[in-house]
Amino acid sequence: MPPLLLLHGAMGCQANFDALRPHLSPYFALHSLDFWSHGTAPTPSEGNLSIALFAEQVRCYCAEHFDQPVPIFGYSMGGYVACYLARHYPQTVAWVHTLATKWAWSPDIAQRETALLNPDRIAEKVPKYAASLAQQHGAERWRDLLLQTAQMMRAMGDAPPLSGADFAAVAPPIRLSVGDRDAMVSLEETIGVYRQLPNAQLAVLPQTPHPLDKANIAFLSASIQEMGKLHYTT
């Protein structure tokens, strides 16, 4: 059974894949991890959170657990990390399937996204979401994680980790998927990256907004399974 590494999104954790796992476990040996500062993972001792830092974390995990390139499913930020890994460490990646990954970054976009990451405002206005973040990351840590994530997004807005030249140099096959109801990630930006990748596929999930727990799980799991069948070799 081939492996499949699951990478979660910003301010998420590997437990976010619990609903998806039963659909994929008959076909893949599933692996996952918590990115630095997320879930049960510690805060990095040096450096701020960044796509490059997460990609290095994943590269080390792959070196420890796999002796061949590994397929990756990345949700949201996890998809960006997977694509970054495919660009800079192609020997690590067999293929990538993304969902709801934000590809377009600029100072204005980063400002708009980070405006939503105010811990006090979230605690006041969206207490259920604050409680969920506290449960995932810790009663005290979730606030700091939001601030770290906002800092990372501002850095991405100033200098996107992946440019057009990077996308054009990605060797492993990548299937980009986006929900047709996603209010954060546009179909246009996803198509824009799809057209720059040399070995890409595109999937649009029907009746699917941005949150993973709102995704069309049957459609998504079938798409991941199909990707595996297309590119799995014994």
C-alpha positions as CSV (number, residue, x, y, z in Angstrom):
1,M,0.0,0.0,0.0
2,P,1.5,3.4,-1.0
3,P,2.0,6.1,1.6
4,L,0.3,9.4,1.6
5,L,1.4,12.4,3.8
6,L,-1.3,14.7,4.9
7,L,-0.4,18.4,5.5
8,H,-2.8,20.6,7.4
9,G,-3.5,24.3,6.9
10,A,-2.6,27.4,8.9
11,M,-3.9,27.4,12.4
12,G,-5.0,23.8,11.9
13,C,-3.5,20.4,13.0
14,Q,-3.3,16.9,11.9
15,A,-6.6,16.0,13.7
16,N,-8.4,18.1,11.0
17,F,-8.1,15.1,8.7
18,D,-10.1,12.7,11.0
19,A,-13.1,12.8,8.7
20,L,-11.0,12.2,5.6
21,R,-8.9,9.3,7.0
22,P,-11.6,6.6,6.8
23,H,-12.1,7.4,3.1
24,L,-8.3,7.1,2.3
25,S,-7.0,4.5,4.7
26,P,-8.2,1.5,2.5
27,Y,-5.9,2.9,-0.3
28,F,-3.0,4.5,1.4
29,A,-0.8,4.1,4.5
30,L,-1.5,7.5,6.0
31,H,1.0,9.8,7.6
32,S,0.6,13.3,9.1
33,L,2.3,15.8,11.3
34,D,1.7,19.1,13.1
35,F,3.6,22.0,11.7
36,W,5.8,24.0,14.2
37,S,3.7,25.8,16.8
38,H,0.5,24.0,15.7
39,G,-1.3,21.2,17.6
40,T,1.2,19.3,19.7
41,A,4.3,20.5,17.9
42,P,6.7,22.8,19.8
43,T,7.5,26.4,18.8
44,P,10.7,26.5,16.8
45,S,13.7,27.5,18.8
46,E,15.0,29.7,16.1
47,G,13.4,31.8,13.3
48,N,9.8,32.9,12.6
49,L,7.2,30.6,11.1
50,S,7.5,30.5,7.3
51,I,6.8,28.3,4.3
52,A,10.5,27.4,4.1
53,L,10.6,26.4,7.7
54,F,7.6,24.1,7.4
55,A,9.0,22.6,4.2
56,E,12.3,21.8,5.9
57,Q,10.3,20.2,8.8
58,V,8.4,18.0,6.2
59,R,11.7,17.2,4.4
60,C,13.2,15.9,7.6
61,Y,10.1,13.9,8.4
62,C,10.2,12.3,4.9
63,A,13.9,11.5,5.3
64,E,13.2,9.7,8.5
65,H,10.1,7.8,7.4
66,F,10.4,7.1,3.7
67,D,13.0,5.7,1.4
68,Q,11.4,6.9,-1.8
69,P,9.5,10.0,-2.9
70,V,6.2,10.3,-1.1
71,P,2.7,11.5,-2.3
72,I,1.4,14.5,-0.4
73,F,-2.1,15.9,0.1
74,G,-2.0,19.5,1.3
75,Y,-4.9,21.5,2.5
76,S,-4.7,25.3,2.3
77,M,-1.2,26.3,3.6
78,G,-0.3,22.6,3.5
79,G,-0.7,22.6,-0.2
80,Y,1.6,25.6,-0.5
81,V,4.2,23.9,1.6
82,A,3.9,20.7,-0.5
83,C,4.4,22.8,-3.7
84,Y,7.4,24.6,-2.2
85,L,8.8,21.2,-1.3
86,A,8.2,19.9,-4.8
87,R,10.0,22.9,-6.2
88,H,13.1,22.8,-3.9
89,Y,13.3,19.2,-2.9
90,P,11.7,17.3,-5.9
91,Q,13.5,14.1,-4.9
92,T,11.2,14.0,-1.8
93,V,7.9,14.3,-3.6
94,A,6.1,11.7,-5.8
95,W,3.0,13.8,-6.5
96,V,0.9,16.5,-4.8
97,H,-2.8,17.0,-4.5
98,T,-3.9,20.4,-3.0
99,L,-7.2,21.8,-1.8
100,A,-8.1,25.4,-1.1
101,T,-4.5,26.7,-1.3
102,K,-4.1,30.5,-1.4
103,W,-1.6,31.1,-4.2
104,A,-1.9,34.9,-4.7
105,W,0.0,37.0,-2.2
106,S,0.7,40.7,-2.2
107,P,0.9,43.3,0.6
108,D,-2.7,44.2,0.1
109,I,-3.9,40.6,0.2
110,A,-1.8,39.9,3.3
111,Q,-3.2,43.0,5.0
112,R,-6.7,41.8,4.3
113,E,-6.0,38.2,5.5
114,T,-4.2,39.2,8.7
115,A,-6.9,41.7,9.7
116,L,-8.9,38.6,10.6
117,L,-6.2,37.2,12.9
118,N,-6.8,39.3,16.0
119,P,-7.0,37.0,19.1
120,D,-9.0,39.4,21.2
121,R,-11.5,40.1,18.5
122,I,-11.9,36.4,17.8
123,A,-12.4,35.6,21.4
124,E,-15.1,38.3,21.7
125,K,-16.9,37.9,18.3
126,V,-16.4,34.2,17.5
127,P,-16.0,32.4,20.9
128,K,-16.7,29.0,19.4
129,Y,-13.8,29.4,17.0
130,A,-11.6,30.6,19.8
131,A,-12.6,27.6,21.9
132,S,-11.8,25.3,18.9
133,L,-8.3,27.0,18.5
134,A,-7.7,26.6,22.2
135,Q,-8.6,22.9,22.1
136,Q,-6.3,22.3,19.1
137,H,-3.3,24.3,20.2
138,G,-3.6,25.0,23.9
139,A,-5.5,27.5,26.0
140,E,-2.6,30.0,25.9
141,R,-0.7,29.0,22.7
142,W,-3.5,29.7,20.2
143,R,-3.2,33.5,20.6
144,D,0.5,33.4,20.0
145,L,0.0,31.2,17.0
146,L,-2.4,33.7,15.4
147,L,0.2,36.4,15.8
148,Q,2.9,34.3,14.4
149,T,0.7,33.3,11.4
150,A,-0.1,37.0,10.8
151,Q,3.6,37.8,10.8
152,M,4.2,34.9,8.3
153,M,1.4,36.1,6.0
154,R,2.8,39.7,6.0
155,A,6.2,38.3,4.9
156,M,4.5,36.3,2.2
157,G,2.7,39.4,1.0
158,D,6.0,41.3,0.8
159,A,7.9,38.4,-0.8
160,P,5.8,35.4,-2.0
161,P,7.8,32.2,-1.4
162,L,6.8,30.9,-4.8
163,S,6.9,33.0,-8.0
164,G,6.0,32.2,-11.6
165,A,9.5,31.0,-12.3
166,D,9.2,28.6,-9.4
167,F,6.0,27.2,-10.5
168,A,7.4,26.6,-14.0
169,A,10.3,24.6,-12.5
170,V,8.2,22.2,-10.4
171,A,8.8,18.7,-11.7
172,P,6.5,16.4,-9.8
173,P,2.8,16.0,-10.9
174,I,0.4,18.4,-9.1
175,R,-3.3,18.4,-9.0
176,L,-4.7,21.7,-7.8
177,S,-8.2,21.6,-6.4
178,V,-10.5,24.4,-5.2
179,G,-14.0,24.6,-4.0
180,D,-16.5,26.4,-6.1
181,R,-17.8,28.2,-3.0
182,D,-14.4,29.2,-1.6
183,A,-14.5,32.8,-0.5
184,M,-10.8,33.0,0.3
185,V,-9.2,31.3,-2.7
186,S,-10.4,32.3,-6.1
187,L,-10.8,29.9,-9.1
188,E,-8.9,32.5,-11.1
189,E,-5.7,32.4,-9.0
190,T,-5.8,28.6,-8.9
191,I,-6.1,28.4,-12.7
192,G,-3.3,31.0,-13.0
193,V,-0.9,28.6,-11.1
194,Y,-2.3,25.6,-12.9
195,R,-1.3,27.2,-16.2
196,Q,2.3,27.8,-15.0
197,L,3.0,24.3,-13.7
198,P,4.5,22.0,-16.3
199,N,2.8,18.8,-15.1
200,A,-0.5,19.9,-13.6
201,Q,-4.2,18.9,-13.3
202,L,-7.1,21.0,-12.1
203,A,-10.2,19.9,-10.1
204,V,-13.1,22.0,-8.9
205,L,-15.1,20.6,-6.0
206,P,-18.8,21.3,-6.2
207,Q,-20.7,22.9,-3.4
208,T,-17.4,23.3,-1.4
209,P,-16.4,26.4,0.6
210,H,-12.9,26.9,2.1
211,P,-13.1,25.1,5.5
212,L,-12.0,21.5,5.2
213,D,-14.8,20.3,7.4
214,K,-17.2,21.7,4.8
215,A,-15.6,20.0,1.9
216,N,-17.3,17.4,-0.3
217,I,-15.3,14.6,1.2
218,A,-16.5,11.9,-1.2
219,F,-15.5,14.0,-4.2
220,L,-12.2,14.9,-2.6
221,S,-11.2,11.4,-1.5
222,A,-12.1,10.0,-5.0
223,S,-9.9,12.7,-6.6
224,I,-7.0,11.8,-4.3
225,Q,-7.5,8.1,-5.0
226,E,-7.5,8.7,-8.7
227,M,-4.3,10.7,-8.4
228,G,-2.7,7.8,-6.7
229,K,-3.8,5.3,-9.4
230,L,-2.4,7.6,-12.1
231,H,1.0,7.9,-10.5
232,Y,1.5,4.8,-8.4
233,T,4.3,2.5,-9.4
234,T,5.4,-0.7,-7.6
